[in-house]
Amino acid sequence: MILFAVIWLALAVALAALEAVTAQFVSVWFSLGAVAAMLLALSGADIRAQILVFTAVSAILVAALRPLSRKLARRPGRTRPAATPTNADRAVGATAEALRDIGNGDAGQVKINGLVWSAVTPESAGGAVIRAGERVRVLAIEGAKLIVEKDEIQSEVK
């Protein structure tokens, strides 16, 4: 019976370590179920009783305490860290120069902050073409493409 106690202890430690890595409040309840089964194994109970206790204790703990732990993790006043903007986020709202024609469903290219990006016009542009050399304003980033529109203010200055 000591062998089963060691196996349950190893399972409890492994599940606790998994919980420490993931912090999802799932494995911890099974870890505690394994501890209960280990105590039963040390008392000399057979393996069927140990498995039954492991299953029952784990299920009860998950059902009773997981909702509470999730609620406490989202307590009012606890704020999540703000998303860290990437360097690419700086491009939104900036102006760039078109290197290749953009529009009519074709992706062109723009150069912004020293980097060349693929660029498209928004669907609402209605087939307007932005010619190479014209200034554009970046509206958004969609995947690896910039959504741009002709920058009327910069274009009128030319």
C-alpha positions in Angstrom: 0.0 0.0 0.0 2.9 2.3 0.5 3.6 2.1 -3.2 0.2 3.6 -4.0 0.8 6.3 -1.4 4.0 7.3 -3.2 2.2 7.3 -6.6 -0.6 9.5 -5.2 2.0 11.8 -3.7 3.9 12.1 -7.0 0.7 12.8 -8.8 -0.2 15.5 -6.3 3.2 17.1 -6.7 3.0 17.0 -10.5 -0.5 18.5 -10.5 0.5 21.2 -8.1 3.5 22.0 -10.3 1.3 22.1 -13.4 -1.0 24.5 -11.6 2.0 26.7 -10.6 2.9 26.9 -14.3 -0.5 27.5 -15.7 -2.4 29.2 -12.9 -5.8 28.2 -14.3 -7.3 26.9 -11.0 -8.0 23.5 -12.4 -5.0 21.2 -11.5 -4.9 22.3 -7.9 -8.3 20.6 -7.2 -7.0 17.3 -8.6 -3.8 17.7 -6.7 -5.9 17.9 -3.5 -7.9 14.9 -4.6 -4.6 13.0 -5.0 -3.6 14.0 -1.5 -6.9 12.6 -0.2 -6.3 9.3 -2.1 -2.7 9.2 -0.7 -4.1 9.5 2.9 -6.5 6.7 2.1 -3.7 4.5 0.7 -1.6 5.1 3.9 -4.6 3.8 5.9 -4.6 0.6 3.9 -7.6 1.0 1.7 -7.7 -0.8 -1.6 -7.0 0.9 -4.9 -10.7 1.1 -5.9 -11.5 3.1 -2.8 -8.5 5.3 -3.5 -9.6 6.0 -7.1 -13.2 6.6 -5.9 -12.0 9.1 -3.2 -9.7 10.8 -5.7 -12.5 11.2 -8.2 -15.1 12.3 -5.7 -12.9 14.8 -3.8 -11.6 16.3 -7.1 -15.1 16.6 -8.5 -16.5 18.2 -5.4 -13.6 20.7 -5.2 -13.9 21.7 -8.8 -17.7 22.1 -8.6 -17.6 24.0 -5.3 -14.4 26.1 -5.4 -13.5 26.7 -9.0 -16.3 29.3 -9.5 -15.3 31.0 -6.3 -11.6 31.1 -7.3 -12.5 32.5 -10.7 -14.7 35.2 -9.1 -11.9 36.2 -6.7 -9.4 36.4 -9.5 -11.7 39.0 -11.2 -12.4 41.1 -8.1 -13.4 44.6 -8.7 -10.5 46.9 -8.2 -8.0 44.4 -9.7 -7.0 45.7 -13.0 -5.3 43.7 -15.8 -2.1 45.2 -17.1 -2.7 47.4 -20.2 -1.8 45.8 -23.5 1.7 46.8 -24.5 1.7 48.6 -27.8 4.1 47.3 -30.4 6.2 49.5 -32.6 3.8 48.8 -35.4 1.0 50.5 -33.5 2.9 53.8 -33.9 2.1 53.7 -37.6 -1.6 54.1 -37.1 -2.5 57.8 -37.8 0.9 58.5 -39.3 1.6 59.6 -42.9 3.6 57.6 -45.3 4.7 57.7 -49.0 3.2 55.3 -51.5 6.0 53.4 -53.3 3.6 51.4 -55.6 0.1 52.2 -56.7 -2.6 51.2 -54.2 -6.2 50.4 -55.0 -8.6 48.6 -57.3 -8.3 45.6 -55.1 -4.5 45.5 -55.5 -2.1 45.8 -52.6 0.5 48.5 -53.0 3.5 49.4 -50.9 4.2 52.3 -48.6 7.3 53.3 -46.7 6.8 54.4 -43.1 9.4 54.9 -40.3 12.0 53.4 -42.7 10.0 50.2 -43.2 8.2 49.0 -46.4 4.7 47.7 -45.8 2.0 46.2 -48.0 -0.9 48.6 -48.1 -4.5 48.5 -49.2 -7.3 51.0 -49.3 -10.5 50.4 -47.2 -13.4 48.8 -49.0 -15.3 52.0 -48.6 -12.8 53.8 -50.9 -14.8 52.8 -53.9 -12.0 52.0 -56.3 -9.9 55.1 -55.7 -6.3 54.6 -56.6 -3.4 56.1 -54.8 -0.5 56.7 -57.1 3.1 56.0 -56.2 4.7 59.1 -54.7 1.5 60.3 -53.1 1.1 60.7 -49.3 -1.2 58.4 -47.4 -2.5 58.3 -43.9 -2.5 55.0 -42.1 -6.0 54.1 -40.8 -5.3 50.7 -39.3 -3.2 47.6 -39.4 -4.8 44.4 -40.5 -2.4 41.4 -40.2 0.7 42.4 -42.1 -1.0 45.1 -44.2 -1.7 48.7 -43.6 -5.1 50.1 -44.4 -4.5 53.6 -45.8 -6.3 56.5 -47.5 -5.0 59.4 -49.5 -3.8 62.1 -47.2 -5.6 65.1 -48.8 -3.8 67.7 -46.6 -0.3 66.5 -47.5 -1.3 66.0 -51.1 -2.6 69.5 -51.5 0.7 71.0 -50.2 2.7 69.3 -53.0 
